[in-house]
């Protein structure tokens, strides 16, 4: 189909079309004929009949009410009939893969003129490739699935697997050996925690919280116990299926009666008479990806204490969706195990050693959440900086008001401090053995997790105040703000509640207090 020919018009020519039955307007240097459209406008035709709109430049009025993406939708783009002679568009459309030029919209290492000793060329190449992939492939699906609540499209999962993104989300390790990462922009041997941070933060830009968790997030928390503690045959089979995107896995620990207190779990696993099988009975609650998972890393109470067992979906396993504040795209589930028969070979780690199996992954899980939290906060800062520059109140931009600038200052300070602390801990992870990380970083990561999610909640609250009524509206200008405010409490609970993690950090500090320390 041939594209429509666009003419050039002078502003005087446009001004002549100022009647209800012949109505043109100018938006950002483009001329639109809205004569027939005005009656279909969601806000009513009266919006177009204001004395300052017909035949005039309606750019300011438009951007006070609508996001730029509205003009890019086919039903509205076809209303354009031309451009204004000698003028060019000023507003820059979202370009897939591009860095934002809005101050503080990107971490400093991606901002022109700033420097960092943490990131090398491979990190920059990975970031560029991930940004393009997320914008082109993941973002469109995220917006649709967040709305309809369906699980992420299989095509997206498959494309991520083709680039080994699922594997990269597990961090550096033997599981990367022999794989081509993101078409070769980084080698398996060169992949470090800063590369993983890049992957997590690019995914964290989606602005679709439920979808983000549904995007195979279960692999980040459910697969490590298999990689680190399963027997060789089980590890090989399950990791290949999960990292290829053919099957899904969940971490099933939390129960209705036990959250942070994993010792209080009631799900039981008892040996069959011949000792060849575990017989599992009990329930699990709030399990991410549970509704569509094929495998479950399950915490059970056994004769020797707490034991982790890999359970495959089958007879006796039933999952039901749980309605939460965010999209059902996350697959949040209530799981029942009724006389589920599992081979003892599926035991992860030693019998009775489940606490060590689970705790060994907590640091990485919480660190990943901090990566995502920092990036999501930055997206909200960008939204607020844009809005306060284009929204006018009392005849001036919103950012001319000191109270608004004070809120922006606090939001910026929070996100920059979270990112800086995060990068420091990531550097330590790169230079410590796994054993050193376990002994030295559990407390700091717990405190960072607490700090980042508290910062996020403060930023969400300030953003709603800045956007006003739009900040609690699911569509339009404030839709990302409303979504962020509605879903931000997930981050404050997942991986450990804020108070629990803060207490963990302080208890570890107290344990390391020198005996001779005095004021």
C-alpha positions in Angstrom: 0.0 0.0 0.0 1.5 3.3 -1.1 2.1 5.9 1.7 0.0 9.0 1.8 1.5 12.1 0.1 1.9 14.9 2.7 1.8 18.5 1.6 3.4 21.6 3.1 1.1 24.3 4.5 1.8 27.8 5.8 0.4 28.6 9.2 -1.9 31.2 7.5 -3.3 28.4 5.3 -4.0 26.2 8.3 -5.6 29.0 10.2 -8.4 29.2 7.5 -9.6 25.8 8.5 -11.1 26.8 11.8 -14.8 25.7 11.7 -16.5 22.7 13.1 -17.1 21.3 9.5 -13.6 22.2 8.4 -11.2 21.8 11.3 -7.4 21.5 11.1 -4.8 21.8 13.9 -1.0 21.8 14.2 0.9 19.5 16.6 4.7 19.7 16.6 5.0 21.0 13.1 2.6 18.5 11.6 -0.9 19.4 10.2 -3.8 17.2 11.1 -7.4 17.3 9.7 -9.6 16.4 12.7 -12.9 17.4 11.1 -14.4 13.9 11.1 -12.4 12.7 14.1 -13.6 15.3 16.6 -16.9 13.5 17.2 -15.0 10.3 18.0 -12.6 11.9 20.4 -12.8 10.2 23.9 -12.9 13.7 25.5 -15.7 14.9 23.3 -15.8 17.3 20.3 -15.9 20.4 22.5 -12.1 19.9 23.1 -11.5 20.9 19.5 -13.8 23.9 19.5 -12.0 25.9 22.2 -11.1 29.3 20.7 -7.4 28.6 20.9 -7.5 25.3 19.0 -9.3 25.5 15.6 -6.7 26.3 12.9 -4.1 27.0 15.5 -1.0 25.3 17.0 -2.4 22.9 19.6 1.0 21.4 20.5 1.0 22.6 24.1 -2.6 21.6 24.7 -2.0 18.2 23.2 1.1 17.4 25.3 -0.7 18.6 28.4 -3.2 15.7 27.9 -1.5 13.0 25.9 1.6 10.9 25.6 3.5 11.3 22.3 2.9 7.6 21.5 -0.8 8.5 20.8 0.3 10.3 17.6 2.1 7.1 16.5 -1.0 4.9 16.6 -2.3 4.1 13.1 -5.8 5.5 13.7 -4.4 8.9 14.7 -1.3 9.0 12.4 -3.6 8.8 9.4 -5.2 12.1 10.4 -2.0 13.9 9.4 -2.3 15.6 6.0 0.9 17.6 5.9 3.6 19.6 7.6 4.1 23.3 8.3 6.3 25.1 5.8 9.9 25.6 7.0 9.3 23.9 10.4 10.5 20.6 11.7 9.2 18.4 14.5 10.8 19.1 17.8 9.5 16.2 19.9 11.7 13.1 19.5 9.8 9.9 19.3 10.8 6.8 21.3 13.6 5.2 19.3 14.2 1.5 20.0 17.6 0.9 21.5 18.4 4.6 22.1 19.7 6.1 25.3 17.6 8.8 26.9 18.9 12.4 26.9 16.8 13.3 30.0 19.1 14.0 33.0 19.3 11.1 35.4 17.3 8.9 33.1 20.3 6.7 32.6 23.0 5.6 35.1 26.1 7.8 34.9 28.2 5.2 33.2 25.9 5.5 30.2 25.8 9.3 30.3 28.1 11.2 28.0 31.1 12.8 29.7 30.9 10.6 32.8 33.4 7.8 33.7 33.3 4.5 35.6 36.0 2.0 36.4 33.4 -0.8 36.7 32.3 -1.1 33.1 34.3 -2.1 30.1 33.6 -2.2 26.4 31.9 -5.6 26.6 29.4 -4.2 29.2 28.6 -1.3 26.8 28.1 -3.7 23.9 25.9 -5.9 25.9 23.8 -3.0 27.2 23.3 -1.7 23.6 22.2 -5.2 22.4 19.9 -5.8 25.3 18.3 -2.3 25.0 17.5 -3.0 21.3 16.2 -6.5 22.0 14.0 -5.4 24.9 12.6 -2.4 23.1 11.9 -4.3 19.8 10.9 -7.7 21.1 10.0 -7.6 24.8 8.4 -4.2 25.4 5.5 -4.5 23.0 4.5 -7.9 24.4 4.9 -6.6 27.9 2.4 -3.9 27.5 -0.2 -6.3 25.9 0.3 -9.1 28.4 0.3 -6.8 31.4 -3.1 -5.6 30.3 -4.7 -9.0 29.4 -3.0 -11.0 32.2 -1.8 -13.8 29.9 1.7 -15.3 30.4 4.5 -13.8 28.3 4.3 -15.0 24.7 6.2 -18.2 23.9 7.9 -16.4 21.0 9.5 -13.9 23.4 10.8 -16.6 25.7 12.2 -18.5 22.7 14.0 -15.5 21.3 15.5 -14.8 24.7 16.7 -18.4 24.8 18.2 -18.1 21.4 20.4 -15.3 22.7 21.0 -17.2 26.0 19.5 -14.4 28.0 17.9 -16.9 30.5 21.3 -18.3 31.1 22.9 -14.8 31.6 20.3 -14.0 34.2 21.8 -16.8 36.4 25.1 -14.9 36.6 28.6 -16.1 35.8 29.3 -19.8 36.2 29.8 -23.2 34.6 26.2 -23.1 33.1 27.5 -20.6 30.5 30.3 -22.8 29.2 30.1 -23.3 25.5 27.2 -20.9 25.0 27.1 -17.9 22.6 26.0 -14.9 24.6 23.9 -12.3 22.9 25.4 -13.1 19.5 28.9 -13.0 20.9 29.2 -9.5 22.4 30.6 -11.1 25.6 32.3 -14.5 26.1 31.2 -17.0 28.8 34.7 -16.7 30.4 34.4 -12.9 30.4 30.9 -12.7 31.8 30.8 -11.1 35.3 28.2 -9.7 37.7 28.2 -6.3 36.0 27.1 -8.0 32.8 24.3 -9.6 34.7 23.4 -6.3 36.2 23.1 -4.9 32.7 20.8 -7.7 31.7 18.6 -7.2 34.8 18.4 -3.5 34.5 17.4 -3.5 30.9 14.6 -5.9 31.6 13.7 -3.6 34.6 12.8 -0.8 32.2 9.6 -2.5 31.0 7.2 -0.7 33.3 5.1 -3.9 33.5 5.7 -5.4 36.9 3.6 -8.6 36.7 4.9 -9.4 33.2 8.5 -8.8 34.4 8.0 -11.5 37.0 6.3 -13.7 34.4 9.3 -13.4 32.1 10.8 -16.5 33.4 11.8 -14.9 36.6 11.3 -18.3 38.3 14.5 -19.5 36.7 16.5 -16.9 38.7 15.4 -18.3 42.0 14.2 -21.8 41.3 17.1 -23.1 39.1 20.2 -22.3 41.2 19.5 -25.0 43.8 19.3 -27.5 40.9 22.5 -26.2 39.3 24.4 -26.3 42.6 22.9 -29.3 44.5 21.3 -31.7 42.0 22.9 -34.9 40.8 24.7 -34.6 37.4 21.9 -36.3 35.4 19.1 -34.3 36.9 21.1 -31.0 36.7 21.9 -31.6 33.0 18.3 -32.5 32.0 16.5 -29.8 33.9 18.9 -26.9 33.2 18.9 -27.6 29.5 15.1 -27.6 29.4 14.7 -24.5 31.5 17.5 -22.4 30.0 16.2 -23.2 26.5 12.8 -21.9 27.4 11.1 -25.2 26.8 10.1 -25.6 30.4 9.6 -23.4 33.4 10.6 -23.7 37.1 9.5 -22.0 40.3 10.9 -21.7 43.8 8.2 -23.1 46.1 9.0 -22.2 49.7 6.5 -19.7 51.1 3.3 -21.1 52.7 0.2 -19.5 54.3 1.7 -20.1 57.7 5.4 -19.6 57.0 7.1 -16.8 55.0 10.5 -15.5 56.4 10.3 -18.3 59.0 11.3 -21.2 56.7 11.7 -23.5 59.7 8.0 -23.2 60.3 7.0 -24.8 57.0 4.3 -27.5 57.2 4.7 -29.2 53.8 6.0 -32.7 54.6 8.1 -35.2 52.6 8.2 -38.8 53.9 10.0 -41.8 52.5 8.1 -44.6 50.9 8.4 -48.0 52.5 11.0 -49.1 49.9 12.9 -45.8 50.5 13.0 -45.0 46.8 10.5 -42.1 46.8 9.5 -39.1 48.7 5.7 -38.7 49.3 5.0 -35.0 49.6 1.9 -33.4 51.1 1.2 -29.8 51.8 0.6 -26.4 50.2 2.6 -23.4 48.9 1.4 -19.9 48.4 2.4 -16.8 46.4 4.7 -18.8 44.1 5.9 -16.8 41.1 5.4 -18.5 37.8 3.6 -21.3 39.6 0.6 -21.5 37.3 2.6 -22.4 34.3 5.7 -24.0 35.8 6.8 -27.6 34.9 9.2 -27.9 37.9 9.1 -26.8 41.5 12.0 -26.4 43.9 10.1 -27.3 47.0 11.1 -26.8 50.7 9.8 -29.7 52.8 9.8 -30.8 56.4 11.5 -34.2 56.6 12.5 -36.6 59.4 16.0 -35.0 59.4 14.8 -31.4 59.3 14.3 -29.1 56.3 15.0 -30.6 52.9 14.8 -29.3 49.3 13.3 -31.5 46.6 12.8 -30.9 42.9 9.2 -31.8 42.0 8.0 -32.3 38.5 4.4 -31.3 37.6 2.3 -34.4 37.5 -0.2 -36.5 39.5 -1.1 -34.9 42.8 0.3 -31.4 41.9 -2.3 -28.8 41.4 -1.8 -25.0 40.9 -4.4 -22.3 41.2 -3.9 -18.6 40.3 -3.8 -16.0 43.1 -5.2 -12.6 42.4 -2.7 -9.9 43.4 -2.2 -6.1 42.9 -0.3 -6.8 39.7 -1.0 -8.7 36.5 -1.7 -12.4 36.5 1.0 -12.5 33.7 3.3 -13.3 36.7 1.6 -16.6 37.2 1.4 -16.2 40.9 0.0 -19.5 42.3 -1.3 -21.4 45.2 0.0 -25.0 45.0 -1.2 -28.2 46.6 0.8 -31.4 46.8 -1.3 -34.4 47.6 0.6 -37.7 47.9 3.0 -36.6 45.2 5.5 -39.3 44.5 9.1 -38.0 43.8 12.3 -40.1 43.3 14.8 -39.6 46.1 17.3 -38.8 43.4 15.5 -35.5 43.1 16.7 -34.4 46.5 18.7 -31.2 46.3 21.7 -31.3 48.6 21.8 -33.5 51.7 18.7 -34.6 53.5 18.1 -32.1 56.3 20.4 -29.6 54.6 17.7 -27.6 52.9 18.4 -24.4 54.8 21.9 -24.2 53.4 20.5 -24.9 49.9 18.0 -22.1 50.1 20.2 -19.6 51.9 23.0 -20.1 49.4 20.8 -18.4 46.7 19.3 -15.6 48.8 22.1 -13.2 48.3 21.9 -13.5 44.5 18.1 -13.3 44.5 18.1 -10.1 46.6 20.9 -8.6 44.6 18.9 -9.1 41.4 15.9 -7.4 43.0 18.1 -4.4 43.9 19.3 -4.2 40.2 15.7 -4.1 39.0 14.5 -1.7 41.7 17.3 0.8 40.9 16.4 0.8 37.2 12.6 1.0 37.7 13.1 4.0 40.0 15.1 5.7 37.3 12.3 5.2 34.8 9.9 7.0 37.2 12.4 9.9 37.6 12.5 10.3 33.8 8.7 10.3 33.6 8.5 13.0 36.3 11.2 15.2 34.7 9.4 15.1 31.4 6.0 15.7 32.9 7.0 18.7 35.0 8.7 20.3 32.0 5.6 20.1 29.7 2.8 20.4 32.2 1.8 24.0 33.0 0.2 25.3 36.1 -0.6 29.0 36.8 0.9 29.8 33.4 4.3 28.3 34.1 5.9 24.8 33.8 5.3 22.7 36.8 9.0 22.5 37.5 9.0 26.2 38.2 7.5 25.5 41.6 10.0 24.9 44.4 7.9 22.2 46.1 8.0 20.1 42.8 11.7 20.7 42.5 12.2 19.5 46.1 10.4 16.2 45.3 12.5 15.7 42.2 15.7 16.4 44.1 14.8 13.7 46.6 13.9 11.2 43.9 17.2 11.8 42.1 19.2 11.5 45.3 17.5 8.2 46.2 18.1 6.5 42.8 21.7 7.7 42.5 22.5 6.5 46.0 20.9 3.1 45.4 22.8 2.6 42.1 26.1 3.6 43.6 25.7 1.3 46.6 24.6 -1.5 44.2 27.7 -1.0 42.0 30.0 -1.2 45.0 28.5 -4.5 46.1 28.6 -5.8 42.6 32.3 -5.0 42.5 32.8 -6.9 45.7 30.9 -9.9 44.2 33.2 -9.9 41.2 36.3 -10.0 43.5 35.1 -12.5 46.1 34.8 -16.2 46.1 31.3 -17.6 46.6 32.2 -18.5 50.2 33.5 -15.0 50.9 30.3 -13.5 49.4 28.2 -15.7 51.7 30.1 -14.6 54.9 30.6 -10.9 54.1 27.8 -9.7 51.8 24.6 -11.2 53.2 24.2 -8.3 55.6 25.1 -5.5 53.2 22.8 -7.0 50.5 20.0 -7.3 53.0 20.4 -3.7 54.0 20.6 -2.6 50.3 17.5 -4.5 49.5 15.7 -2.8 52.4 17.0 0.6 51.4 16.2 0.4 47.7 12.6 -0.7 48.2 12.0 2.0 50.8 13.4 4.5 48.4 11.2 3.1 45.7 8.1 3.5 47.8 9.0 7.1 48.7 9.6 7.8 45.0 6.3 6.2 44.0 4.4 8.4 46.5 6.2 11.6 45.3 5.5 10.7 41.7 1.7 10.4 42.3 1.7 13.8 43.9 3.6 15.3 41.0 1.1 13.7 38.4 -2.0 14.4 40.5 -5.1 12.7 39.3 -3.2 11.2 36.4 -1.0 9.4 38.9 -3.9 7.1 39.9 -5.3 6.7 36.3 -4.4 3.4 34.5 -4.3 5.0 31.1 -2.8 8.1 29.5 -0.1 10.4 30.8 0.3 8.8 34.3 -0.2 5.2 33.4 3.4 4.1 34.3 3.1 6.1 37.6 -0.2 4.5 38.6 1.2 1.1 37.8 4.4 1.7 39.7 2.6 3.0 42.8 0.2 0.0 42.7 2.9 -2.7 42.4 5.8 -1.2 44.3 5.0 -3.1 47.5 5.9 -6.4 45.8 9.5 -5.5 45.8 9.4 -4.6 49.5 8.2 -8.2 50.3 9.7 -10.5 47.7 13.0 -12.0 48.8 12.4 -11.0 52.4 10.4 -8.2 54.0 12.2 -5.0 54.6 12.3 -5.2 58.4 13.5 -8.8 58.3 16.4 -7.9 56.0 17.3 -4.8 57.9 17.5 -6.8 61.1 19.6 -9.4 59.3 22.1 -6.7 58.3 22.3 -5.2 61.8 22.6 -8.6 63.5 25.5 -9.5 61.3 27.1 -6.2 62.1 26.6 -6.8 65.8 28.1 -10.3 65.5 31.3 -8.7 64.1 31.7 -6.0 66.7 35.2 -6.0 68.1 35.1 -7.0 71.8 37.2 -4.0 72.8 35.2 -1.4 71.1 34.2 1.4 73.5 33.1 5.1 73.2 
